[in-house]
């Protein structure tokens, strides 16, 4: 499993080596061919996942120990616990596949492996809400291989990749090409779909110019005495220069670019309103607000002559950092630095801003990692996705690029432009093919302007979600595991 864990590390940022991304699961699939049963398979899955995830996600320790002042030993305990929980899903997939393996032919086994792995990752990403380090995310720099996400989300390219990698591993073990036949055919179809997807025209029609301000403010300079006015004026200076040079239709600041409750700082809200009136350009910015006396993590839209015209409150909050989960008293001694302050209250549902630009929705921070939420925003009428985030918590760790990868998938799944405004990076604009049209690097202070268009017609994923694709994979598993054997028995009985 050391080889498999090493491939996992090489497949994801900062390395993101393409061959590693295409072979991550091959050693695990090969090992499962020789293991004794589901229990051993589960342990193999843990041996693959836990060390690999700890190496790929050092940001968990950095975020807790450096940015939140959690003692480093406690940060490592939390990181190991998170890695074990996340790896348990992969281990469960390995165990389930091993239980099915005696029913499968050599030709069918890689497809069954791919289906099981993809379905378990779907469960991990959506109901369990642990969407980081999914198999297809390793290829976020290569959108040619990801266009099938429009058919059923990351589940579809995940199935193709897992099947191919299992085919490679099994072919090496058995020293024959039979396990590779079906996965290669599947991969060829996916590659053809990718070529067509990249060649398809980006939505035409009226273009809207969006400007992004990246102020690159470290976390230790935020949420401090006097930081709200100081950091707001830093954003104002960059915005004035941006508007003078480019004259955009919309300016976007990051999550909590204004790091004080606007409802408790009306003079600051009035100052920003005067800036927007002076420049004559709408402004989207993140800022805490109050609802019935409770704080919310919000995005507000300032319009010239109107001040704050609309607000969206973050719906899915981050445990401990934004709300107190069950059994919080058990965790508070371990993660005390994270749990300080009053918890936010969640928003009631998606909000579509419809003033002066294409109708847009604004998932905040980690909300971009939840495809079902972005799909709901698209269903509510959004034709542009603007993700405001503060990734200063991650320092310079690979998590910043991993977070950006989620935006690539949301663009392909819904064939929608995604604008990403991050405090410390990575900010950028991603077109509906998953191709980045400009980026601001990590801790790069500056601005970026790009033209965006309204969404193209809704994709299969935007219409139906991942349900139909998941049902098809489940049916395939039944067919592979049960169908052929029953067919052979029935044919033999008929001849008798």
N, C-alpha and C positions, 0 to 999 in steps of 0.2 A: 503493500500500500504506500510505501514511501515514494515510489515512482508516480503513482496516481496523485498523491498530494502535491508533488513537485510540479506536475502538469497543471494542476489547479492554480497554483501560484503563478506560473508562467502565462496562463490563459487570461488572467484578469489584470487590470491596471495595478501598478504602473507599466508592466511589461506588455500585456495584451498581444502575445506572440500568436499569429494566426495558426500555425501548425498545432500549437498546444491547445488552442481553442477547438480545433477539429478532432482532438484525440483524448480529451480530458477523461472520459469514462472508459476508454479502451482497456486500461489495466484492471479496472474494477470488474468489467464484464468478463475478462479473461479469468480472473481469480474466481468468479462465481461459477465458472464451468467446472471447477475442480473442488469446490467446497462441499461439505458434507450435508448441509441442510439449511433451513431458514434461519435457525439460531446463529450458526456460524456466519451466514450471509449478513445478518444484522450487525455483528461485530466487525465484519469487514467494512461495511458501510460507515460505521463510526470511525474506524481507523483511517478511512479515506477522508471523511468530512471534517472531523474535529481539528486535526493539525492543519489541514488545508485552509479552513475558514479562519483560524487564528492568525495564520500567516497573511491571508488576503485582506483581513479586516483589522489592521492595527489601530484604525481610527477609533475603535471602541475604547481602547485603553487611553488614547490621547484625549478624546472628548471628555472622559470621566476624570482622569488624573490631572490633566493640564488645564482644561477650560472650566471644569466644574469643581476643582479642588477636592476631589475624592481621593483618599489615600491610595497609593499605587497598588498595594496588595489587594485592597477591596476592588479596585478597578479590574485587576486581573481575574479575580473570582467571578465578577459579573461577566467579563468577556468569555471566560471558559464556559460559564453556564449558558450564555447565549449561543455559543458555538455548539455545545452538546445538544441543546434543544433544536437548533436549525439542522444539524447533521442527522438527527434522529429521523427526519423525514426521508432523507436519502437512504438511511439504513433500513427504514421500513420498506422503501421501494425495492431495495436489493433483496430483502427477505421475501417479499411477495413474489418477486420474479423467480427466486430460487424455488419457491413452492410450486410454481407453475412449470418450471423447466422440464420435468419428466414427461409432461404432456406435449411438448413442443418438438417439432422437427428442427434440424440444424438451419434450414432455410427460414423457418418462421420465427425462431427464437430472437433474432435481433429486433424484429418489429414488435414483438411482445415486450422486450426490454424497453424499447423506446416509448411504447404506449404507457407502460407502468410508470416509468420515470417522469414523463411529461404530466401525467395525471396527478402524481404525488406533488410535483412542483406547483401545479395549479392550486392544490389544497393548501400548500404552504404559503403561496403568495396571496391568496384571497381570503378564505375563511380564517386562516391562522395569522394573516397579515405579517408575514416574514418574507418580503419580496426581494431581498437582496441576494446577489450572487446566484441568480438563476442561470442555467446552462446557456441559453442563447444570448445572455447579456455579454458574454465574453466576445461576441462578434459585433458589438455595437459600432465599431469603427468600419465595418464592412456591410453596409446596408444591402448590397446585392444579395446577400445570403439570408436576409430577414424579411423580404417582401411578403412572404406567406403569412406574416402576422396580421395582415388585413383580413384574413379568412377566419381567424379564431384567437387572436392575441398571441402572446409568446408561446402558448401551448403548441402551436403548429410548427414553428421552426425548432422548438425544443424537441418535439417528437422526431423530426427529421434528423437532427443532430445526434440525439441519443441512439437512434437506430443505426446510423452510420458508424458511430464510435463502438457500439456493441458488435457490429459486423466485423470491424477491424480486429477487435480483441478476440472474438471467437475464431476468426480465420487464422490468426496466429496460433491459437491453442490447437486447433484441429488440422492445421496445415493444408487447408483446402479453401477454395474460393466460394463454396456454396453459401456460407453465411453472409457474403457480401452482395449477392446477386440482387435481392429485393431492396436492401438499403441504397445501393448505387442507383437503381432505377428510380427510387423515391427521391434521392438527391438530385438526379438529373431533372426530374419534374420541377422540383423546388428551384433549381438554378434557372430553368427556363422561365418560370414565373417571375423570378427576380429580374431577369433581363427585361421582360415586358414591363415590369413595374417601374424600373429606372428609366426606360424609354418613354413611358407615358408622360404626357405634357403636364407640367405643374399648372394648377388652376389659373385660367386667364381672367380677363376682366379687369376691373378697377384695382389698382395697386394702392396700398396704404403704407406710408412710411412710419416705421416705429423706431424710436430711439431708446436705447438702454443706457442707464447710468450705473456704473460699477465703482463705488467709492472705496472699496478695499479697506474697510475699517476692521481692525482686529477685534476679537471678542472682548479683550480686556479694556477696550476703549468704549464699550457700549454699556448701557444700563448703569451708568455712574452719575454722580452729581454733576450737573451741567452738560452731560454728554448729548442730551436730546437737541439742544439748540446748536451746539458746536457741530455735531454730525449733520444736522439738517442744513446748516449753512455750507458745509462741504458739498452736499448734494446740490444745493442751489447754484453754487459757482460752476460746477460741471454742467448743470442743466442750461444755464445761460449761454455758455460756450457752445453747447450742442445745438441749441435752437438758433443761435446766431449763424452757425455754420451750415446747418442742414435743413432747418425748418420742417421738422417731422409733424405727422398728424397726431401722434401720441408719444408721451414720454413715460418710461417705466422705471421706478426705483425698486429696491429689493424688499424682501420681508423685513418688517420692523426697521426700515430705514429711519423712520421716526420712532425712537425707542422710549416714548412716554405715551401715556394714555391721552389721546387727543381730546376726549371729553372732559378731562381734568386739566387740560392746557389749552383753553380756547384762544389765548393770545398767539400760540404757535400755529394753531389751525388757521387763524386769520392771516398770519404772516405767509403761510404757504398759499392760501387763497389769493393774496395780493400778487404773489409771484406768478401764479397761473393767469391771473387777469392781465398782468403786464406782458407776459409772453404770448398769450392768446392760444395756448396749446393745452389740451387735457393732460392730466397727470394721474397715473396709477401709482400708489405707494402702499407699502405695508406699514401698519401702525396699530398698537393696542388700542382698544376702545372699551367702553363699559356698556353692558346691557343689563338693566334692572339691578345695577350695583355690582355686577360681576364682570371681571375682565374677559375680553375676547381677543384672539389673535386674528386680526382683520386686514383686509385690503380695502382702501377707500379710493374713490374716483373724484378728483377735483375737476370741475369744469369752469371755463372762463365765465365770470359773471354770476356763478351759482354756488361757488364754494364746494362743499362736500355734497355730491349729487347721488351717490349710491355706495353701499358697503356690502362686502361679503365676509362672513365669519367662518373661520376654519372649522370644518366638520369633524375630521379625524385627527384627534390630538395625540401627541407623543406621550406614552406612559412615563410617569415620574417627572419629566421635564415640563409637561403642560397640564397633566391631570394626575390625580392620585388613584392608582389602580387598587383593586381589592388586596387585602393583606399588606397594605403599605407600611404598617407599623413594623412588620418583619424586615422590610427593606430599608426603612429610614436610617437605621444605624449604619448600614453599609453604603448607601448612596445619599447621605445627608446633603451634600453640596448640590445635587441635582434637584432635590425636592424642596428647596427653599422657595419662598414666595407663594402668593395665592394662586390656586389652580385656575386655568381658563375654563370657560364653559363652551361647549361646542355649538357650531352653527346649526340651523334647522334644515338646511338643504342647499342645493346649488343656486347660485345667482348669476344671471347673464346681464352684463353691462351692455346697454344698447345706445350709447350716446356718442355719435360723431365718428365712430370707427366700426368695422365689422362687429357684430354681436360677439362678445368674448366672455370667457370664464377664466377664473384665476385660482387654480389649485395652489395652495400654499405649502411650500417646503416639501415634506415627505408625501403630501397628497398626490404628487406626480407619480409616485411609485405604485399607486393603486389604479389599475386600468379600469376597474368597474366604476370608480368615481368619475374619472375623466369621460368615460362613455356616458354616464348620467348627465354630465354637463353638456355633452354634445347633443344628447336627446332633448335637453331643455332648450336648445336653440343656439348654442354657442357655435360660431364658425371660425373662431380663433382661440387658441389656448395660450394664456400668459401665466407662466409659473414664476412666482416671486419666492425667493428662498434666501436664507442666511446660512451659508455653509462654513462660516468662520469657526464653528464648533469643531470642524475636522482638521483645522490647521492646513498643512500642505499634503495631507495623506491622500492615498489613491481613492478615498471615498468620494472626492469631488468629481472625478471622472465617472465613477460608478453611478453617482446620482444623475449626472448628465445623460448616461446611457438610458435611463428610464424615459427621459423626454424623447429620445430617438424612437423608442417603441410606441409611445403615445402618438407620435406624429404618423407613423406607418399604420397603426391600427385604425385610426380614424381618418387618415388622409387629410390631416389638418396641420397648418403651420403652428409650430410651438415656439413661442418667445420665452426665453429664460433669463430672468434678471436676478443675479446672485450677488450678494454683498462682496464676497471675496473671490468670486469665480466658481465655476465656469459659467459665464454668461454667453448667450448666443441665440441664433435663430436657426431653427431646423425646419426644412421644407417637408411637404407631405410624403416624400420618398425616404425620409430619414437622413437626408444629406444636410450637413451643417453649412450654412451660408455666411458664416462669420462667427468668431469667438473672441472673447476677452479672457486672457489666461489667468491663472491663479495669482491672487494678490496684485493684479494689474489694475491700477487706477486709470479710468478712462471711460470713453463712451463708444457706442456702436450703433449704427443705423442700418436698417435693412428694409426692403419692401416685402410686404406680405399680401396675400390674396385671401378671399373667402374660401371656405372648404369646398372640396369636390363632393359629388354625390356620396351618400353614406355607404360605407363598406359593409361587408357581411358582419364583421365584428361590431361595427357601430350599431347595426340593426338588431343583432341577436346575441351579442356577447360571445363568451367562450362555450356556452352550453351545447350548441350543435356539434362543435368540434370535439368536445369532451364525450358526448354521446357516441360519436362515430368511433373514437378510440376505444371506448368501453365495449362497443359492439365488435370491433376488430379483435379485442382480447378474447371475447367469448368464442368468436369464430376460430381463432388460432388454437385455443386451448381445448375446445369441446367439439366444434364442428367437424374437422377432418376425421377424428377418430370415430365419431358416430356414423359419418358417411361411409367409412370403410366397413364398419360392422354391419350396417344395413345392406351394403352391396354384397357382402359375403353371405348374409342370411338369404338374400334373394336368389343368389346362385345356388345355394344348398337346396 
